[in-house]
């Protein structure tokens, strides 16, 4: 059934009340009939026993219809010692009943004749045979119509009360859910910091708590996105402004010939910055895609670090930074070598940016106590505060904090590294040491 929850609760409550009324009515009908039948059978047995105890002449007069019985609806019959049956109830005395009485056994049974059901009670006599009394069960039920009418009235009143309670309960139960749905719709439409009234229903209160957490998380995430977009616009605007300014100057011919090489170098540097930034943005976009390609194989991490060191050695030498590899013995991991190398390159670029002249960068490969493969990039830079280490892999977090203090990149490199390591099935963490910072990557062992 589709529709508002209030209607569903109301209909469900009404259905439950209706089922309860029907079941109660059936049970009451059965109970009243059983009680009525038991009372009638008790009276019938008492009448038979009085006839058995009466003088033979009085008993014969009652059986032959010469005297009035206590209940005119009762039929009686005599079963002789040789099996002869006489009297108004003789038609219900089947051979089985006659045999029981002649054998000295009491009879209490039901016989159906002519579309009617008769209660039959029989008692043996001292002369042999016995006396039988029978009565139509339908005519003996004196309590059933009256009692059932009263029970029906009580059930009808109960059902009406249940309807009223159902309406009240459905409104009371649905009200917090309706408010919760309204709050969710407001969140979906873009509104934030939506107020939520505490609900007395535990489950609804749990959903409200979760929705409040989602509200705060969305507000925080959207705030970070706005900051990120502002940072992107600033980073794009700076090189684009330089490129556009020099392009206009070249177009207008106001750049002297002797300055052309310097202008060309500036345009190259700014376009390189712009390319690096857009490459980082594209890398992040690809990492968010579900079909990001990975090709895991067995990789010896020491060899991977030595290849990376050889590629960055010239830049390290230009900055007079020592670049070493510390890898003793084979350390094999199952990973994508190109993506693992991309992570190492990104961490090396950051390390070279912050490491001063004369410092040392160390690339390490090893294993954890549990046997997982480990890569480490340790730099000789200014290190990290505990808060820096905790939030190092959030986009632009460290860049925004230190952009006016020391050289920074696009602010996306560490975020890209974290997403890459996650896709590779590993973990990455940042740690501060007395001589700088260490970025530690744990990958599945090969």
C-alpha positions as CSV (number, residue, x, y, z in Angstrom):
1,X,0.0,0.0,0.0
2,X,1.4,3.3,-1.1
3,X,0.7,6.7,0.6
4,X,1.6,8.7,3.7
5,X,2.8,6.9,6.8
6,X,-0.1,8.3,8.8
7,X,-2.6,6.6,6.5
8,X,-0.6,3.4,6.6
9,X,-0.5,3.4,10.4
10,X,-4.2,4.2,10.6
11,X,-5.2,1.4,8.2
12,X,-2.8,-1.1,9.9
13,X,-4.3,-0.2,13.3
14,X,-7.9,-0.6,12.0
15,X,-7.0,-4.0,10.4
16,X,-5.5,-5.2,13.7
17,X,-8.6,-4.0,15.6
18,X,-11.0,-5.7,13.1
19,X,-9.0,-9.0,13.2
20,X,-9.1,-8.8,17.0
21,X,-12.9,-8.2,17.0
22,X,-13.5,-11.1,14.6
23,X,-11.3,-13.5,16.5
24,X,-12.9,-12.5,19.8
25,X,-16.4,-12.9,18.4
26,X,-15.6,-16.4,17.1
27,X,-14.1,-17.4,20.4
28,X,-17.1,-15.9,22.3
29,X,-19.6,-17.7,20.1
30,X,-17.9,-21.1,20.7
31,X,-17.5,-20.5,24.4
32,X,-21.2,-19.4,24.9
33,X,-22.5,-22.3,22.9
34,X,-20.4,-24.8,24.9
35,X,-21.6,-23.3,28.2
36,X,-25.2,-23.3,27.0
37,X,-24.9,-26.9,25.7
38,X,-23.3,-28.1,28.9
39,X,-26.1,-26.4,31.0
40,X,-28.8,-28.0,28.9
41,X,-27.2,-31.5,29.1
42,X,-26.9,-31.2,32.9
43,X,-30.6,-30.4,33.1
44,X,-31.4,-33.3,30.8
45,X,-29.3,-35.7,32.9
46,X,-31.1,-34.5,36.1
47,X,-34.5,-35.1,34.5
48,X,-33.5,-38.7,33.5
49,X,-32.1,-39.5,36.9
50,X,-35.4,-38.3,38.5
51,X,-37.4,-40.6,36.2
52,X,-35.1,-43.5,37.1
53,X,-35.6,-42.8,40.8
54,X,-39.4,-42.3,40.5
55,X,-41.9,-45.1,41.2
56,X,-42.6,-47.3,38.2
57,X,-46.1,-46.0,37.8
58,X,-45.1,-42.4,37.8
59,X,-42.2,-43.2,35.4
60,X,-44.5,-45.0,33.0
61,X,-47.1,-42.2,33.1
62,X,-44.4,-39.7,32.1
63,X,-43.0,-41.9,29.3
64,X,-46.5,-42.6,28.0
65,X,-47.4,-38.9,28.1
66,X,-50.0,-39.3,30.8
67,X,-48.2,-36.8,33.1
68,X,-46.4,-33.5,32.4
69,X,-42.6,-33.4,32.5
70,X,-40.7,-30.4,34.0
71,X,-39.6,-29.3,30.6
72,X,-42.1,-29.8,27.8
73,X,-39.3,-29.7,25.2
74,X,-37.8,-32.9,26.6
75,X,-38.5,-36.3,24.9
76,X,-38.3,-39.5,26.9
77,X,-38.2,-43.2,26.1
78,X,-38.0,-46.6,27.8
79,X,-35.6,-49.3,26.8
80,X,-36.9,-52.6,28.0
81,X,-34.7,-55.4,29.4
82,X,-35.1,-57.3,26.1
83,X,-34.4,-54.2,23.9
84,X,-37.9,-52.9,23.2
85,X,-38.0,-49.1,22.9
86,X,-41.1,-47.1,23.6
87,X,-41.8,-43.4,24.1
88,X,-41.5,-40.0,22.3
89,X,-37.7,-40.2,22.2
90,X,-37.6,-43.7,20.7
91,X,-36.5,-42.4,17.3
92,X,-33.1,-41.3,18.7
93,X,-32.4,-44.5,20.6
94,X,-30.1,-46.2,18.2
95,X,-29.0,-49.8,18.8
96,X,-25.7,-48.6,20.3
97,X,-27.5,-46.6,23.0
98,X,-29.9,-49.5,23.8
99,X,-27.0,-51.9,24.1
100,X,-25.1,-49.6,26.5
101,X,-28.2,-49.2,28.8
102,X,-28.9,-52.9,28.8
103,X,-25.3,-53.4,29.8
104,X,-25.7,-51.1,32.8
105,X,-23.7,-48.2,31.3
106,X,-24.7,-44.5,31.4
107,X,-25.2,-42.8,28.1
108,X,-24.3,-39.2,27.2
109,X,-24.1,-38.6,23.5
110,X,-25.4,-36.6,20.5
111,X,-27.7,-38.1,17.8
112,X,-28.7,-36.4,14.5
113,X,-32.1,-37.1,13.1
114,X,-34.2,-35.4,10.5
115,X,-31.8,-32.5,10.0
116,X,-31.7,-31.7,13.8
117,X,-29.2,-32.5,16.5
118,X,-30.3,-34.0,19.8
119,X,-28.6,-34.2,23.1
120,X,-29.2,-37.7,24.5
121,X,-28.8,-38.7,28.1
122,X,-29.6,-42.3,29.3
123,X,-29.4,-44.1,32.6
124,X,-29.9,-47.8,33.3
125,X,-32.7,-49.1,35.6
126,X,-32.5,-51.8,38.2
127,X,-35.1,-53.9,36.3
128,X,-32.7,-54.0,33.2
129,X,-32.8,-51.6,30.2
130,X,-33.0,-47.9,31.0
131,X,-34.5,-44.5,30.6
132,X,-33.5,-42.1,27.8
133,X,-34.2,-38.3,27.6
134,X,-33.5,-36.2,24.4
135,X,-33.8,-32.6,23.5
136,X,-33.1,-30.6,20.4
137,X,-29.8,-28.7,21.0
138,X,-31.0,-25.6,19.1
139,X,-34.1,-25.2,21.3
140,X,-32.1,-25.8,24.4
141,X,-29.7,-22.9,23.8
142,X,-31.5,-20.2,25.9
143,X,-28.4,-18.1,26.7
144,X,-26.7,-17.9,23.3
145,X,-28.9,-15.2,21.6
146,X,-28.9,-12.8,24.5
147,X,-25.3,-13.3,25.5
148,X,-24.1,-13.0,21.9
149,X,-26.1,-9.8,21.4
150,X,-24.4,-8.3,24.4
151,X,-21.0,-9.5,23.4
152,X,-21.6,-8.1,19.9
153,X,-22.5,-4.7,21.4
154,X,-19.4,-4.7,23.5
155,X,-17.2,-5.6,20.5
156,X,-18.8,-2.9,18.4
157,X,-18.1,-0.3,21.2
158,X,-14.5,-1.6,21.4
159,X,-14.1,-1.4,17.7
160,X,-15.3,2.2,17.7
161,X,-12.9,3.0,20.5
162,X,-10.1,1.3,18.6
163,X,-10.8,3.5,15.6
164,X,-10.6,6.6,17.7
165,X,-7.4,5.4,19.3
166,X,-6.0,4.5,15.8
167,X,-6.6,8.0,14.5
168,X,-4.9,9.6,17.6
169,X,-2.0,7.1,17.6
170,X,-1.4,7.4,13.8
171,X,-1.1,11.1,14.1
172,X,1.1,11.0,17.2
173,X,3.4,8.3,15.7
174,X,3.6,9.9,12.2
175,X,4.1,13.5,13.4
176,X,7.9,13.1,14.2
177,X,8.4,11.1,11.0
178,X,6.7,13.8,8.9
179,X,8.9,16.4,10.5
180,X,11.9,14.2,9.8
181,X,10.9,13.8,6.2
182,X,10.5,17.6,5.9
183,X,13.9,18.2,7.3
184,X,15.4,15.6,4.9
185,X,13.8,17.4,2.0
186,X,15.1,20.7,3.2
187,X,18.6,19.2,3.3
188,X,18.1,17.7,-0.2
189,X,17.1,21.1,-1.5
190,X,20.4,22.6,-0.3
191,X,19.5,24.1,3.0
192,X,21.9,23.6,5.9
193,X,21.8,23.8,9.7
194,X,18.2,22.6,9.6
195,X,16.7,22.5,13.1
196,X,15.5,19.1,14.4
197,X,13.2,18.7,17.4
198,X,14.1,15.8,19.6
199,X,11.7,12.9,19.3
200,X,10.5,10.8,22.2
201,X,10.7,7.7,19.9
202,X,14.1,6.1,20.2
203,X,14.4,4.9,16.6
204,X,13.3,8.3,15.2
205,X,15.7,10.0,17.6
206,X,18.5,7.9,16.2
207,X,17.6,8.9,12.6
208,X,17.4,12.5,13.7
209,X,20.9,12.2,15.2
210,X,22.2,10.7,12.0
211,X,20.5,13.3,9.9
212,X,22.0,16.1,12.1
213,X,25.4,14.5,11.6
214,X,24.8,14.4,7.9
215,X,23.8,18.0,8.0
216,X,27.0,19.1,9.7
217,X,29.1,16.9,7.5
218,X,27.5,18.4,4.3
219,X,28.0,21.9,5.6
220,X,31.7,21.1,6.4
221,X,32.3,19.4,3.1
222,X,30.6,22.2,1.1
223,X,32.7,24.7,3.0
224,X,35.8,22.8,2.2
225,X,34.7,22.6,-1.5
226,X,34.1,26.4,-1.6
227,X,37.6,27.0,-0.1
228,X,39.1,24.5,-2.6
229,X,37.4,26.2,-5.5
230,X,38.5,29.6,-4.3
231,X,42.1,28.2,-4.0
232,X,41.8,26.7,-7.5
233,X,40.6,30.0,-9.0
234,X,43.5,31.8,-7.3
235,X,46.0,29.3,-8.5
236,X,44.7,29.4,-12.1
237,X,44.4,33.2,-12.1
238,X,48.0,33.9,-11.1
239,X,49.7,32.1,-14.1
240,X,46.9,33.0,-16.5
241,X,47.3,36.7,-15.6
242,X,51.1,36.6,-16.2
243,X,50.6,34.7,-19.5
244,X,47.9,37.1,-20.7
245,X,49.9,40.2,-19.7
246,X,53.0,39.1,-21.6
247,X,50.8,38.0,-24.5
248,X,49.3,41.4,-24.8
249,X,52.7,43.0,-24.4
250,X,54.0,40.9,-27.2
251,X,51.0,41.6,-29.4
252,X,51.5,45.4,-28.9
253,X,55.2,45.2,-29.5
254,X,56.2,46.8,-26.2
255,X,58.6,44.1,-25.2
256,X,62.2,45.0,-26.1
257,X,64.1,42.5,-28.1
258,X,66.7,41.9,-25.3
259,X,63.9,41.0,-22.9
260,X,62.3,38.4,-25.1
261,X,64.3,35.4,-23.6
262,X,63.3,36.4,-20.1
263,X,59.6,36.8,-21.2
264,X,59.8,33.4,-22.8
265,X,61.2,31.8,-19.6
266,X,58.4,33.4,-17.6
267,X,55.8,32.2,-20.0
268,X,57.3,28.7,-19.8
269,X,57.4,28.7,-16.0
270,X,53.8,29.9,-15.7
271,X,52.5,27.5,-18.3
272,X,54.3,24.6,-16.5
273,X,52.7,25.6,-13.2
274,X,49.3,25.7,-15.0
275,X,49.9,22.3,-16.5
276,X,50.9,20.8,-13.2
277,X,47.9,22.1,-11.5
278,X,45.5,20.9,-14.2
279,X,47.2,17.5,-14.2
280,X,46.6,17.2,-10.5
281,X,43.0,18.1,-10.9
282,X,42.6,15.5,-13.6
283,X,44.3,12.9,-11.5
284,X,41.9,13.6,-8.6
285,X,38.9,13.3,-11.0
286,X,40.2,10.0,-12.3
287,X,40.7,8.6,-8.8
288,X,37.1,9.4,-8.0
289,X,35.9,7.4,-11.0
290,X,34.8,3.8,-10.4
291,X,36.6,2.5,-13.5
292,X,40.1,3.7,-12.4
293,X,42.5,1.2,-14.0
294,X,44.8,-0.9,-11.8
295,X,47.2,-3.7,-12.9
296,X,48.6,-5.4,-9.7
297,X,51.6,-7.6,-10.1
298,X,54.5,-8.8,-7.9
299,X,56.8,-5.7,-7.4
300,X,60.2,-5.6,-5.7
301,X,60.0,-2.3,-3.8
302,X,63.8,-1.7,-3.4
303,X,64.2,-1.7,-7.2
304,X,61.2,0.7,-7.5
305,X,62.8,3.1,-5.1
306,X,66.2,3.0,-6.8
307,X,64.5,3.8,-10.1
308,X,62.7,6.7,-8.5
309,X,65.9,8.0,-6.9
310,X,67.8,7.8,-10.2
311,X,65.0,9.9,-11.9
312,X,65.1,12.6,-9.2
313,X,68.8,12.6,-8.6
314,X,69.5,15.6,-10.9
315,X,66.9,17.8,-9.2
316,X,68.2,16.8,-5.8
317,X,71.7,17.6,-6.8
318,X,70.5,21.0,-8.2
319,X,69.1,21.8,-4.7
320,X,72.2,20.3,-3.0
321,X,70.0,17.7,-1.3
322,X,71.3,14.2,-0.7
323,X,69.1,11.4,-1.9
324,X,69.6,7.9,-0.5
325,X,67.8,4.5,-0.8
326,X,67.7,2.2,2.2
327,X,66.5,-1.2,1.1
328,X,68.1,-4.4,2.5
329,X,67.0,-7.6,0.9
330,X,64.0,-8.1,-1.5
331,X,60.8,-6.6,-0.3
332,X,58.0,-7.8,-2.6
333,X,54.5,-6.3,-2.6
334,X,51.5,-7.0,-4.8
335,X,50.6,-3.7,-6.3
336,X,50.4,-1.7,-9.6
337,X,54.1,-0.6,-10.2
338,X,53.1,2.5,-12.2
339,X,50.7,3.8,-9.5
340,X,53.1,3.0,-6.7
341,X,55.8,4.9,-8.5
342,X,53.4,7.8,-9.0
343,X,52.9,7.9,-5.2
344,X,56.6,7.9,-4.5
345,X,57.2,10.6,-7.1
346,X,54.6,12.8,-5.6
347,X,56.1,12.4,-2.1
348,X,59.6,12.9,-3.4
349,X,58.5,16.2,-5.1
350,X,57.1,17.4,-1.8
351,X,60.2,16.3,0.1
352,X,62.5,18.2,-2.3
353,X,60.4,21.3,-2.1
354,X,60.6,21.6,1.7
355,X,64.1,20.1,2.3
356,X,66.8,22.9,2.7
357,X,70.3,22.9,1.1
358,X,72.5,20.3,2.7
359,X,69.7,18.1,4.1
360,X,69.0,14.4,3.3
361,X,66.1,12.5,1.9
362,X,65.9,8.8,2.5
363,X,63.7,6.3,0.6
364,X,63.2,3.1,2.6
365,X,61.6,-0.3,1.9
366,X,60.9,-2.9,4.6
367,X,58.2,-5.0,6.3
368,X,55.9,-4.6,9.2
369,X,55.8,-7.2,12.1
370,X,52.8,-8.7,10.3
371,X,54.7,-9.1,7.1
372,X,53.1,-6.3,5.0
373,X,55.3,-4.3,2.7
374,X,56.4,-0.8,3.7
375,X,57.6,2.2,1.8
376,X,58.9,5.4,3.5
377,X,59.9,8.8,2.3
378,X,61.8,10.7,5.0
379,X,62.7,14.3,4.3
380,X,64.9,16.9,6.1
381,X,62.3,19.7,6.1
382,X,60.6,21.6,8.9
383,X,58.5,18.6,10.0
384,X,54.9,18.4,10.9
385,X,52.8,19.3,14.0
386,X,50.5,16.6,15.4
387,X,47.5,18.5,13.7
388,X,49.5,18.6,10.4
389,X,50.1,14.9,10.5
390,X,46.4,14.2,11.2
391,X,45.1,16.3,8.4
392,X,48.0,16.1,5.9
393,X,46.0,14.3,3.3
394,X,43.1,16.7,3.1
395,X,43.1,18.7,-0.1
396,X,44.9,22.0,0.3
397,X,45.0,21.8,4.1
398,X,48.8,22.2,4.5
399,X,49.1,24.5,1.5
400,X,46.6,27.0,3.0
401,X,48.4,26.8,6.4
402,X,51.9,27.4,5.1
403,X,51.6,29.2,1.8
404,X,53.0,32.4,3.3
405,X,55.7,30.6,5.4
406,X,57.5,28.2,3.0
407,X,57.4,26.8,-0.5
408,X,54.2,25.0,-1.3
409,X,52.7,23.1,-4.3
410,X,49.2,22.9,-5.6
411,X,47.9,21.5,-2.4
412,X,46.6,18.4,-4.2
413,X,49.7,16.1,-4.2
414,X,49.2,14.5,-0.8
415,X,45.5,14.0,-1.4
416,X,46.3,12.3,-4.7
417,X,48.8,10.1,-2.9
418,X,46.3,9.1,-0.2
419,X,43.6,8.2,-2.8
420,X,46.1,6.2,-4.9
421,X,47.3,4.2,-1.9
422,X,43.7,3.5,-0.9
423,X,42.9,2.2,-4.4
424,X,46.0,0.0,-4.1
425,X,44.6,-1.5,-1.0
426,X,47.1,0.0,1.4
427,X,47.3,2.8,4.0
428,X,49.4,6.0,4.2
429,X,50.3,8.0,7.2
430,X,52.4,11.1,8.1
431,X,54.8,11.3,11.0
432,X,57.1,14.0,12.4
433,X,60.7,13.2,13.3
434,X,63.4,15.3,14.9
435,X,65.0,15.8,11.5
436,X,61.9,16.4,9.4
437,X,58.8,14.3,8.3
438,X,58.2,10.7,7.3
439,X,55.4,9.6,5.0
440,X,54.8,5.8,5.5
441,X,53.0,3.6,3.0
442,X,51.9,0.0,3.9
443,X,51.0,-2.2,0.9
444,X,49.8,-5.9,0.8
445,X,52.7,-8.3,0.7
446,X,53.4,-10.2,-2.4
